[in-house]
Amino acid sequence: MIRLLVLLTALLFSLPSWAQETPVPLIKTSLEKDTAIPGQPLIFQITILVPTWMPKPPVFPSFEARNVIVRLPSRASGPASERVNGQTWSGVTRAYRFYPMVPGKFQIPSGTVHLTYADPETRKPVEVDVDTDAFSIFGKAPAGAENLQPFLAANSVTLERKVEGTPEQLEAGDALTLTTTARISGVSPMFIPPFGETSGIEGLSIYPKAPVVEEKEDRGELSGHRTETVTIVAEFAGEYQIPETSLSWYNLDSGKVETVSVPPVAINVTGVAPTVETSEPIDWRSVLKKAAGLLALLAITIKIARWISPKIVTFVQEQRTRYRASEAFAYRKMTEAIKNQDVNAFSQATIVWQTRINHIDPDLDWSSFEVASLDLGREYFDDRNETVRVVRNTGWHEMRSTIRTIRKTARANRSSSQKRPLPALNPSV
């Protein structure tokens, strides 16, 4: 009996760890090769295995790296199964394609796979995150193509150009359209570099459109084209030339560097030729003389301003004081008091105005003013006349009319007295 217990204990301790613990998901990654010609794919595969099943599809990472294009091929995901410790585990596999864009080394960061699987004992869903390891891939130019700038490798490349218009018979202000298209197979058209053959031509205005890139995929093989369109407007008469456009590339089939090109486009523009302005040398001596003259004029202006500004201030102050002591100023204050219906201000302004207008005409008749003053005072201070207090504006209107008449009479008498001839020096008896 004791020997049997010892044997059972030894068997228990000799069991593998997977038989003693709850099994966890397995993640496997594979990279067929880590080096490729720029533009060619490297296949990276992730396999997820669980001891039961997955009630939800796993969420795979989207890898991103600089100068690396990451694509999913058609049917990128598929079922997977494998024997693990004598049991069949099921799962999913996902394939990626990494395209190095230029020669060099590129670091692919780690990724997280979020998955849900059934617990082996309770069958309840369990959510876990499983991480992949970071790794590196390499882009390498083949022998003989190390000096291609920019690097382009494909199965075939063609280049064509289309001209809309008559470049040999243009007039100043006319336009033509230039369309250049590069077609490629065996690699994405995104690897085709910009043409830029029409930049910086004096006498022509260039208006480029946004390039159009179209890509196709047929059973894993990429192809497509890049099209650039520019509108050229002739500014001046003359003969111009759009230079030749060429594109060098590495042929994956022949293993050689080849070049495709389109011929230049000659443009003949008639019309007004540009006028060439010749710049004369700068006469620094004349410039210095003018600068010295301006400085002297500025100094004189400042001196005159300092001398005359106190006189101007004094003159303005004198004119202001003279105006405030005039009959016109007193009359304005009295009319403002009437407008505001301010009795106190009107009384003070009236005293000043009467004094000053009497200097204009000492023989004025003030009887109408006294009557208007009595009527105005009756409206304000007669408590027995309730109706009059409601219509006080009547007294103010009469007062304005009265002082206006008095002022007009005074000015008229003053004018007639100034026109009256002087008496005889020696009057007769």
C-alpha positions as CSV (number, residue, x, y, z in Angstrom):
1,M,0.0,0.0,0.0
2,I,2.8,2.4,0.9
3,R,4.6,1.5,-2.4
4,L,1.4,2.4,-4.3
5,L,1.1,5.8,-2.6
6,V,4.7,6.6,-3.4
7,L,4.2,5.7,-7.0
8,L,1.1,7.9,-7.3
9,T,2.9,10.8,-5.8
10,A,5.8,10.4,-8.2
11,L,3.4,10.3,-11.1
12,L,1.6,13.5,-9.9
13,F,4.9,15.4,-9.7
14,S,6.0,14.2,-13.0
15,L,2.9,15.5,-14.9
16,P,3.7,18.4,-17.3
17,S,2.8,21.9,-16.3
18,W,0.0,22.2,-18.9
19,A,-1.8,19.3,-17.2
20,Q,-1.7,21.1,-13.8
21,E,-2.6,24.6,-14.9
22,T,-5.3,26.1,-17.0
23,P,-4.1,26.3,-20.5
24,V,-3.6,29.8,-22.0
25,P,-3.8,30.9,-25.7
26,L,-0.8,30.4,-27.8
27,I,0.6,33.0,-30.3
28,K,3.0,32.1,-33.1
29,T,4.6,34.5,-35.6
30,S,6.6,33.7,-38.7
31,L,8.5,35.7,-41.2
32,E,9.5,33.9,-44.4
33,K,12.4,36.2,-45.0
34,D,13.5,39.6,-43.6
35,T,15.1,41.2,-46.7
36,A,13.4,42.2,-49.9
37,I,14.0,44.6,-52.8
38,P,12.2,47.9,-52.1
39,G,8.6,47.6,-53.4
40,Q,8.5,43.8,-53.0
41,P,6.6,42.2,-50.2
42,L,7.7,40.3,-47.1
43,I,5.1,37.9,-45.7
44,F,4.6,38.1,-41.9
45,Q,2.1,35.6,-40.3
46,I,0.4,35.5,-36.9
47,T,-1.3,32.4,-35.6
48,I,-3.5,32.4,-32.5
49,L,-4.5,29.0,-30.9
50,V,-6.9,28.3,-28.0
51,P,-7.8,25.0,-26.3
52,T,-11.5,25.5,-27.0
53,W,-13.0,27.9,-29.5
54,M,-13.5,31.6,-30.1
55,P,-17.0,33.0,-29.9
56,K,-15.7,36.3,-31.4
57,P,-13.1,36.9,-34.1
58,P,-9.8,38.2,-32.7
59,V,-8.8,41.9,-33.2
60,F,-5.4,42.0,-34.9
61,P,-3.1,45.0,-34.8
62,S,-2.4,47.3,-37.7
63,F,1.3,47.6,-37.9
64,E,2.8,51.0,-38.9
65,A,6.4,51.8,-39.6
66,R,8.1,54.7,-41.4
67,N,8.9,54.0,-45.1
68,V,7.1,50.7,-44.9
69,I,3.7,50.0,-46.6
70,V,1.6,47.4,-44.7
71,R,-1.1,45.6,-46.7
72,L,-3.5,42.7,-46.1
73,P,-3.7,40.3,-49.0
74,S,-7.0,38.9,-50.2
75,R,-8.2,36.2,-47.8
76,A,-5.7,37.5,-45.2
77,S,-7.3,35.5,-42.4
78,G,-8.2,31.9,-42.2
79,P,-8.8,29.0,-39.7
80,A,-6.0,27.2,-38.1
81,S,-5.6,24.0,-35.9
82,E,-2.7,22.3,-34.3
83,R,-2.0,19.4,-31.9
84,V,-0.8,20.8,-28.5
85,N,0.2,18.2,-25.9
86,G,-2.0,15.6,-27.5
87,Q,-5.0,17.8,-27.9
88,T,-6.3,19.7,-30.9
89,W,-6.3,23.4,-30.5
90,S,-8.2,25.7,-32.9
91,G,-7.5,29.2,-33.9
92,V,-7.0,31.9,-36.6
93,T,-4.1,32.9,-38.8
94,R,-3.5,36.4,-40.2
95,A,-1.0,37.2,-43.0
96,Y,0.5,40.6,-43.6
97,R,2.6,42.0,-46.4
98,F,5.3,44.5,-45.6
99,Y,6.8,46.5,-48.5
100,P,10.0,48.4,-47.7
101,M,9.9,51.6,-49.8
102,V,13.6,52.4,-49.9
103,P,16.8,50.6,-49.0
104,G,17.6,50.4,-45.3
105,K,16.6,48.8,-42.0
106,F,13.1,49.2,-40.6
107,Q,11.8,48.4,-37.1
108,I,8.4,46.8,-36.9
109,P,6.9,47.5,-33.5
110,S,5.2,44.9,-31.3
111,G,1.4,44.5,-31.7
112,T,-1.4,43.4,-29.5
113,V,-4.0,40.8,-30.4
114,H,-7.3,41.1,-28.5
115,L,-9.2,37.7,-28.4
116,T,-12.1,36.1,-26.7
117,Y,-12.2,32.3,-26.1
118,A,-14.2,29.8,-24.1
119,D,-12.8,28.8,-20.7
120,P,-11.9,25.0,-20.8
121,E,-13.7,24.3,-17.5
122,T,-16.6,26.7,-17.3
123,R,-17.1,27.4,-21.0
124,K,-17.6,31.1,-20.2
125,P,-16.0,33.7,-22.5
126,V,-12.6,35.0,-21.4
127,E,-11.0,38.1,-23.0
128,V,-7.2,38.4,-23.1
129,D,-4.6,40.4,-24.9
130,V,-1.6,38.7,-26.4
131,D,1.4,40.6,-27.6
132,T,3.8,40.0,-30.6
133,D,7.5,40.7,-30.4
134,A,9.1,43.6,-32.3
135,F,11.3,42.7,-35.3
136,S,13.3,44.2,-38.1
137,I,13.0,44.0,-41.9
138,F,15.5,45.2,-44.5
139,G,15.2,46.8,-47.9
140,K,18.2,46.1,-50.2
141,A,18.9,47.2,-53.7
142,P,20.1,44.5,-56.0
143,A,23.6,44.5,-57.5
144,G,23.9,47.1,-60.2
145,A,21.0,49.2,-58.9
146,E,22.6,50.7,-55.8
147,N,22.9,54.1,-57.4
148,L,19.2,54.5,-58.5
149,Q,17.9,57.7,-57.1
150,P,15.0,57.3,-56.4
151,F,15.0,53.6,-56.4
152,L,12.3,51.8,-58.4
153,A,12.0,48.1,-59.1
154,A,9.2,46.6,-61.2
155,N,8.4,44.0,-63.8
156,S,7.6,46.6,-66.4
157,V,7.4,50.5,-66.7
158,T,6.1,52.6,-69.6
159,L,6.0,56.4,-70.0
160,E,3.8,58.4,-72.3
161,R,3.0,62.1,-72.8
162,K,-0.1,63.7,-74.3
163,V,-0.3,67.4,-75.4
164,E,-3.6,69.2,-75.9
165,G,-3.2,72.3,-77.9
166,T,-0.8,73.6,-80.6
167,P,2.6,74.3,-79.0
168,E,4.1,75.4,-82.3
169,Q,1.4,78.1,-82.8
170,L,0.7,79.8,-79.5
171,E,0.1,83.5,-78.9
172,A,0.9,85.3,-75.7
173,G,-1.9,84.4,-73.3
174,D,-2.8,81.1,-74.9
175,A,-2.6,77.8,-73.0
176,L,-2.0,74.1,-73.6
177,T,-2.3,71.0,-71.4
178,L,0.5,68.5,-70.8
179,T,-0.4,65.1,-69.4
180,T,2.4,62.6,-68.5
181,T,1.5,59.0,-67.5
182,A,3.7,56.3,-66.1
183,R,2.3,52.7,-66.0
184,I,3.9,50.1,-63.8
185,S,3.5,46.4,-62.9
186,G,5.0,44.3,-60.2
187,V,4.9,47.1,-57.6
188,S,2.5,49.7,-56.3
189,P,2.4,52.9,-58.4
190,M,3.0,54.9,-55.2
191,F,6.7,54.1,-55.7
192,I,6.7,56.1,-59.0
193,P,8.5,59.5,-58.2
194,P,7.0,62.8,-59.3
195,F,8.1,64.0,-62.8
196,G,8.3,67.8,-62.2
197,E,9.6,68.5,-65.7
198,T,7.9,71.9,-66.2
199,S,9.1,73.8,-63.2
200,G,11.1,77.0,-63.4
201,I,10.6,78.0,-67.1
202,E,10.8,81.8,-67.4
203,G,8.2,83.1,-69.8
204,L,5.7,80.3,-69.1
205,S,3.2,80.1,-66.2
206,I,2.8,76.5,-64.9
207,Y,-0.4,75.4,-63.2
208,P,-0.1,71.8,-62.0
209,K,-3.0,69.6,-61.0
210,A,-2.9,67.1,-58.1
211,P,-1.4,63.8,-59.4
212,V,-3.7,60.9,-59.9
213,V,-2.5,57.4,-58.7
214,E,-4.5,54.3,-59.4
215,E,-3.5,50.9,-58.0
216,K,-4.7,47.4,-59.0
217,E,-4.1,44.0,-57.5
218,D,-4.5,40.7,-59.3
219,R,-3.7,37.5,-57.3
220,G,-1.2,39.3,-55.1
221,E,0.5,41.2,-58.0
222,L,0.3,45.0,-57.8
223,S,0.1,47.3,-60.8
224,G,-1.3,50.7,-61.7
225,H,-0.3,54.2,-63.0
226,R,0.6,57.7,-62.0
227,T,-0.7,60.7,-64.0
228,E,0.4,64.3,-63.7
229,T,-1.3,67.1,-65.6
230,V,-0.1,70.7,-66.0
231,T,-1.6,73.7,-67.7
232,I,1.0,75.9,-69.4
233,V,0.1,79.5,-70.1
234,A,2.4,81.5,-72.5
235,E,3.3,84.9,-71.1
236,F,5.7,86.4,-73.7
237,A,6.7,85.7,-77.2
238,G,9.7,83.5,-77.7
239,E,10.8,79.9,-78.2
240,Y,10.6,77.5,-75.2
241,Q,11.1,73.9,-74.6
242,I,9.6,71.5,-72.1
243,P,12.5,69.2,-71.3
244,E,12.7,65.4,-71.8
245,T,11.2,63.3,-69.0
246,S,13.1,60.1,-68.2
247,L,12.6,57.4,-65.5
248,S,15.3,54.8,-64.6
249,W,14.2,51.6,-63.0
250,Y,15.4,48.1,-62.1
251,N,13.8,45.3,-64.2
252,L,13.0,42.4,-61.8
253,D,12.7,40.0,-64.7
254,S,15.9,40.8,-66.5
255,G,17.9,41.9,-63.5
256,K,19.1,45.1,-65.3
257,V,18.6,48.8,-64.9
258,E,16.5,50.3,-67.8
259,T,15.3,53.8,-68.7
260,V,12.1,55.0,-70.2
261,S,11.6,58.5,-71.5
262,V,9.4,60.9,-73.5
263,P,10.8,63.5,-76.0
264,P,10.8,67.2,-75.2
265,V,8.1,69.5,-76.4
266,A,9.0,72.7,-78.3
267,I,6.8,75.7,-77.8
268,N,6.7,78.7,-80.1
269,V,4.9,81.8,-78.8
270,T,4.2,84.9,-81.0
271,G,3.0,88.3,-79.7
272,V,4.6,90.9,-77.6
273,A,8.1,90.1,-76.5
274,P,9.1,90.9,-72.9
275,T,10.8,94.1,-72.3
276,V,14.2,93.7,-70.6
277,E,14.8,96.4,-68.1
278,T,18.4,97.3,-67.4
279,S,19.2,98.4,-64.0
280,E,21.4,101.4,-63.6
281,P,24.2,101.5,-61.0
282,I,23.3,103.2,-57.8
283,D,24.9,106.7,-57.4
284,W,25.7,106.5,-53.7
285,R,27.0,110.1,-53.7
286,S,23.6,111.4,-54.9
287,V,21.8,109.2,-52.4
288,L,23.9,110.7,-49.5
289,K,23.3,114.2,-50.7
290,K,19.6,113.7,-50.8
291,A,19.7,112.1,-47.4
292,A,21.7,115.0,-45.9
293,G,19.2,117.5,-47.5
294,L,16.2,115.6,-45.9
295,L,17.9,115.6,-42.5
296,A,18.6,119.4,-42.8
297,L,15.0,120.0,-43.8
298,L,13.8,118.0,-40.9
299,A,16.0,119.9,-38.4
300,I,14.7,123.2,-39.7
301,T,11.1,122.0,-39.5
302,I,11.6,121.0,-35.9
303,K,13.2,124.3,-35.0
304,I,10.4,126.3,-36.6
305,A,7.8,124.1,-34.9
306,R,9.5,124.8,-31.5
307,W,9.5,128.5,-32.2
308,I,6.0,128.9,-33.5
309,S,4.1,126.4,-31.4
310,P,4.0,128.6,-28.2
311,K,2.7,131.5,-30.4
312,I,0.0,129.3,-31.8
313,V,-1.0,128.1,-28.3
314,T,-1.1,131.7,-27.1
315,F,-3.2,132.8,-30.1
316,V,-5.7,130.0,-29.6
317,Q,-6.0,130.8,-25.9
318,E,-6.6,134.5,-26.7
319,Q,-9.2,133.7,-29.3
320,R,-11.0,131.4,-26.9
321,T,-10.9,134.0,-24.1
322,R,-12.3,136.7,-26.5
323,Y,-15.1,134.4,-27.6
324,R,-16.1,133.5,-24.1
325,A,-16.3,137.3,-23.3
326,S,-18.5,138.0,-26.4
327,E,-22.2,138.5,-26.7
328,A,-22.5,135.4,-29.0
329,F,-21.1,133.1,-26.3
330,A,-23.6,134.6,-23.7
331,Y,-26.5,134.2,-26.2
332,R,-25.5,130.5,-26.8
333,K,-25.5,129.8,-23.0
334,M,-28.9,131.4,-22.7
335,T,-30.4,129.4,-25.6
336,E,-28.9,126.2,-24.1
337,A,-30.6,127.0,-20.8
338,I,-33.9,127.5,-22.7
339,K,-33.5,124.2,-24.5
340,N,-32.9,122.4,-21.2
341,Q,-35.6,124.4,-19.5
342,D,-33.1,125.2,-16.7
343,V,-34.5,128.2,-14.7
344,N,-31.3,128.8,-12.7
345,A,-29.0,128.6,-15.6
346,F,-31.3,130.9,-17.7
347,S,-31.3,133.5,-14.9
348,Q,-27.5,133.6,-14.7
349,A,-27.1,133.6,-18.5
350,T,-29.7,136.4,-18.9
351,I,-27.8,138.8,-16.7
352,V,-24.5,138.3,-18.7
353,W,-26.3,138.5,-22.0
354,Q,-28.2,141.7,-21.2
355,T,-25.0,143.4,-20.1
356,R,-23.1,142.4,-23.3
357,I,-25.9,143.2,-25.8
358,N,-26.5,146.6,-24.2
359,H,-22.9,147.5,-25.4
360,I,-24.2,146.8,-28.9
361,D,-27.4,148.9,-28.6
362,P,-27.9,150.9,-25.3
363,D,-31.4,152.0,-26.5
364,L,-33.0,148.6,-26.6
365,D,-36.7,148.2,-25.6
366,W,-36.9,145.4,-23.0
367,S,-40.6,145.6,-22.4
368,S,-41.3,142.4,-24.5
369,F,-38.6,140.5,-22.5
370,E,-40.2,141.6,-19.2
371,V,-43.6,140.3,-20.4
372,A,-42.1,137.0,-21.5
373,S,-40.3,136.7,-18.2
374,L,-43.5,137.3,-16.2
375,D,-45.4,134.7,-18.2
376,L,-42.6,132.2,-17.7
377,G,-42.4,132.9,-14.0
378,R,-46.2,132.6,-13.7
379,E,-46.1,129.1,-15.3
380,Y,-43.4,127.9,-12.8
381,F,-44.4,129.7,-9.6
382,D,-48.2,130.4,-9.7
383,D,-49.6,127.5,-7.6
384,R,-53.2,128.6,-8.5
385,N,-52.8,127.8,-12.2
386,E,-52.6,124.0,-12.4
387,T,-53.3,124.0,-16.1
388,V,-50.5,126.4,-16.9
389,R,-47.9,124.2,-15.1
390,V,-48.8,121.3,-17.4
391,V,-48.0,123.3,-20.5
392,R,-44.8,125.0,-19.4
393,N,-43.2,124.6,-22.8
394,T,-45.3,127.6,-24.1
395,G,-43.4,130.1,-21.9
396,W,-40.0,128.8,-23.1
397,H,-41.0,129.0,-26.7
398,E,-42.2,132.6,-26.2
399,M,-38.9,133.5,-24.4
400,R,-36.8,132.0,-27.2
401,S,-38.8,134.0,-29.8
402,T,-38.5,137.2,-27.7
403,I,-34.7,137.2,-27.2
404,R,-34.2,136.3,-30.8
405,T,-36.2,139.4,-31.8
406,I,-34.3,141.6,-29.4
407,R,-30.9,140.3,-30.6
408,K,-32.0,140.9,-34.2
409,T,-33.1,144.5,-33.4
410,A,-29.8,145.2,-31.7
411,R,-27.7,144.0,-34.6
412,A,-29.9,146.0,-37.1
413,N,-29.6,149.2,-35.1
414,R,-25.8,148.7,-34.9
415,S,-25.5,148.4,-38.6
416,S,-27.6,151.5,-39.3
417,S,-25.6,153.5,-36.8
418,Q,-22.3,152.5,-38.5
419,K,-23.7,153.6,-41.9
420,R,-24.9,157.0,-40.5
421,P,-22.7,159.9,-41.7
422,L,-20.6,161.9,-39.2
423,P,-21.9,165.3,-38.1
424,A,-20.4,168.5,-39.7
425,L,-17.3,169.8,-38.1
426,N,-18.5,173.4,-38.2
427,P,-22.3,173.4,-37.9
428,S,-23.9,176.7,-39.0
429,V,-26.0,178.8,-36.5
